[in-house]
Amino acid sequence: MSGTEIVETGAGDARVTWVPAGRPRLVVAVSHGAGGGIEARDVQAIARALPADGVTVALVEQPWRVAGKKVAPAPKTLDAGWREVWPVLEKRGLPVVAGGRSAGARVACRTARELGAAGVLALSFPLHPPGRPEKSRADELLGAGVPTLVVQGGNDPFGRPEEFPDGDYELVAVPYGDHGFAVPKRAGISEEETLRTITDAVRAWARGLRE
């Protein structure tokens, strides 16, 4: 099944956009952050790259985004919406990875254990608000309780790779990348190279989950 699917939740309609693999063995569900949608460059690159590896990608839009609102609701509301979408993600009978970028990564971490996720894919995990390292959200990441991959920009103001605590997760740094994985021209690294760093890391990690 491909295309989009509307999912009714208590907070309004969510939307799932399916990017199917030919012979899937895994579903990777990816939601967006608080300031953007599933059109984010890293999210779209993953959706293009994974199906060739037998991974179906489900791009999940939270109800507030589907409704055209500009501001995300409270974390509890985001978590509740994600929980209500989860049965739709599981209905193919395949293991499901909970993924997201930024705020979506926090949702995935907070709910992974209770939902029985096969893993967590955290893109640009917001370890702390910019300039406020004392406001750490490390407990959410460390509490995921399932195999976890963090893909983090080297210059992300929400948490550079070296700021992350030791823990039972993998972390791949994207050189010079900011929170949206944009890289300054002076770095001499193209957007294509940056996106390949991200997709290569996710593909290798996802293969490990299937072994």
C-alpha positions as CSV (number, residue, x, y, z in Angstrom):
1,M,0.0,0.0,0.0
2,S,1.3,3.4,-0.9
3,G,0.0,6.9,-0.7
4,T,-1.5,8.7,2.2
5,E,-3.8,7.5,5.0
6,I,-5.8,9.6,7.5
7,V,-5.8,8.4,11.1
8,E,-8.4,9.8,13.5
9,T,-7.0,10.8,16.9
10,G,-8.4,12.5,20.0
11,A,-6.4,15.6,18.9
12,G,-7.7,15.6,15.3
13,D,-6.7,13.8,12.1
14,A,-3.1,12.6,11.7
15,R,-1.7,11.7,8.3
16,V,0.6,8.8,7.3
17,T,2.4,8.9,4.0
18,W,3.6,5.5,3.0
19,V,6.7,4.9,0.9
20,P,6.7,1.1,0.5
21,A,9.5,-1.3,-0.1
22,G,9.0,-4.2,-2.6
23,R,9.6,-6.9,-0.1
24,P,9.6,-5.2,3.3
25,R,11.0,-6.6,6.5
26,L,10.8,-3.5,8.6
27,V,8.8,-0.3,8.9
28,V,10.5,2.9,9.9
29,A,8.0,5.6,11.0
30,V,9.3,9.1,11.0
31,S,7.6,12.2,12.4
32,H,8.5,15.9,12.1
33,G,9.6,18.5,14.5
34,A,7.8,21.5,16.1
35,G,9.0,23.9,13.4
36,G,8.6,21.9,10.2
37,G,7.0,19.0,8.4
38,I,7.9,15.8,6.7
39,E,9.4,17.8,3.8
40,A,12.6,18.2,5.9
41,R,15.6,17.3,3.8
42,D,16.8,14.5,6.0
43,V,13.4,13.0,6.4
44,Q,12.8,13.0,2.6
45,A,16.3,11.5,2.0
46,I,15.6,8.6,4.3
47,A,12.2,8.0,2.6
48,R,14.1,7.8,-0.8
49,A,16.9,5.6,0.5
50,L,15.4,2.9,2.7
51,P,12.8,1.1,0.5
52,A,15.6,-0.3,-1.6
53,D,16.9,-2.0,1.5
54,G,13.5,-3.7,2.2
55,V,12.4,-1.0,4.6
56,T,9.0,0.6,4.2
57,V,8.9,4.2,5.4
58,A,5.9,5.8,7.0
59,L,6.0,9.6,7.3
60,V,3.7,10.7,10.1
61,E,2.2,14.2,10.4
62,Q,0.8,15.1,13.8
63,P,-2.8,16.5,13.9
64,W,-1.6,20.0,14.6
65,R,0.4,20.0,11.4
66,V,-2.4,18.5,9.3
67,A,-4.7,21.2,10.6
68,G,-2.3,23.9,9.4
69,K,-1.4,25.2,12.9
70,K,1.9,27.0,13.4
71,V,2.6,26.0,17.0
72,A,2.9,22.4,18.3
73,P,0.9,21.4,21.3
74,A,2.2,20.2,24.7
75,P,4.4,17.0,24.8
76,K,1.6,15.0,26.4
77,T,-0.7,15.8,23.4
78,L,2.1,14.9,20.9
79,D,2.6,11.6,22.7
80,A,-1.1,10.8,22.7
81,G,-1.4,11.4,19.0
82,W,1.6,9.2,18.3
83,R,0.1,6.4,20.4
84,E,-3.1,6.6,18.4
85,V,-1.2,6.3,15.1
86,W,0.9,3.4,16.2
87,P,-1.7,0.6,15.5
88,V,-1.9,1.8,11.9
89,L,1.9,1.5,11.6
90,E,1.8,-2.0,13.1
91,K,-1.0,-3.4,10.9
92,R,1.4,-4.8,8.3
93,G,2.7,-7.3,10.8
94,L,6.3,-6.0,10.6
95,P,8.6,-4.7,13.3
96,V,8.2,-0.9,13.6
97,V,11.0,1.6,14.4
98,A,9.8,4.8,16.0
99,G,11.5,7.8,14.5
100,G,11.4,11.5,14.4
101,R,13.3,14.7,14.0
102,S,13.8,17.1,16.9
103,A,10.5,17.2,18.9
104,G,9.4,14.1,17.0
105,A,12.5,12.3,18.2
106,R,11.6,13.2,21.8
107,V,8.1,11.7,21.3
108,A,9.7,8.5,19.8
109,C,12.0,8.1,22.8
110,R,9.3,8.8,25.4
111,T,6.9,6.2,24.0
112,A,9.1,3.5,22.4
113,R,9.2,1.0,25.3
114,E,5.5,1.1,26.0
115,L,4.6,0.7,22.3
116,G,7.0,-2.1,21.7
117,A,9.1,-0.3,19.1
118,A,11.8,-2.3,17.4
119,G,14.1,0.7,17.8
120,V,14.3,4.5,17.8
121,L,15.7,6.7,15.1
122,A,16.4,10.2,16.6
123,L,17.2,12.8,14.0
124,S,18.6,16.1,15.5
125,F,17.6,15.1,19.1
126,P,17.1,18.4,21.0
127,L,19.3,17.6,24.0
128,H,18.6,21.1,25.4
129,P,17.3,24.4,24.3
130,P,19.9,26.6,22.5
131,G,22.2,28.2,25.1
132,R,20.6,26.3,28.0
133,P,22.6,23.1,28.5
134,E,21.4,22.9,32.1
135,K,17.9,22.1,30.7
136,S,18.9,18.7,29.6
137,R,16.5,16.2,28.1
138,A,19.0,13.3,28.2
139,D,16.7,11.3,30.4
140,E,14.2,11.0,27.5
141,L,16.9,9.6,25.2
142,L,18.5,7.3,27.9
143,G,15.1,6.0,28.9
144,A,14.0,4.9,25.4
145,G,14.7,1.2,26.3
146,V,15.2,0.0,22.8
147,P,18.0,0.1,20.2
148,T,18.5,3.7,19.4
149,L,20.4,5.7,16.7
150,V,21.0,9.4,17.1
151,V,22.0,11.4,14.0
152,Q,23.2,14.8,15.1
153,G,24.7,17.8,13.4
154,G,28.2,18.7,14.5
155,N,27.1,22.3,15.1
156,D,23.6,21.7,16.3
157,P,22.7,24.5,18.9
158,F,20.3,22.1,20.5
159,G,23.2,19.8,21.4
160,R,26.5,19.1,19.7
161,P,27.6,15.4,19.5
162,E,30.2,15.9,22.2
163,E,27.6,17.1,24.7
164,F,25.7,13.9,24.7
165,P,26.1,11.6,27.7
166,D,27.4,8.1,27.6
167,G,24.6,5.6,27.2
168,D,23.2,2.6,25.4
169,Y,22.7,4.1,22.0
170,E,24.6,4.8,18.8
171,L,25.5,8.4,17.7
172,V,26.5,9.5,14.3
173,A,27.8,13.0,13.8
174,V,27.1,14.9,10.7
175,P,30.1,17.2,10.2
176,Y,29.3,21.0,10.5
177,G,25.6,20.3,10.3
178,D,23.1,22.6,12.2
179,H,19.8,21.5,13.6
180,G,18.4,21.1,10.0
181,F,21.7,19.5,8.8
182,A,22.5,22.5,6.8
183,V,26.3,22.9,6.3
184,P,28.1,26.2,5.7
185,K,29.6,26.6,2.2
186,R,33.0,27.2,3.7
187,A,33.0,23.6,5.0
188,G,33.4,22.4,1.4
189,I,30.8,19.6,1.9
190,S,27.8,19.4,-0.4
191,E,24.3,18.9,0.6
192,E,24.4,15.6,-1.3
193,E,27.4,14.4,0.8
194,T,25.7,15.5,4.0
195,L,22.5,13.6,3.1
196,R,24.5,10.5,2.2
197,T,26.2,10.6,5.6
198,I,22.7,10.5,7.1
199,T,21.2,7.8,4.9
200,D,24.2,5.6,5.0
201,A,24.1,5.6,8.8
202,V,20.4,4.9,9.0
203,R,20.6,2.1,6.4
204,A,23.5,0.4,8.2
205,W,21.7,0.6,11.6
206,A,18.4,-0.6,10.1
207,R,20.2,-3.6,8.6
208,G,21.5,-4.5,12.0
209,L,18.0,-4.5,13.5
210,R,16.9,-7.1,10.9
211,E,19.8,-9.5,11.5
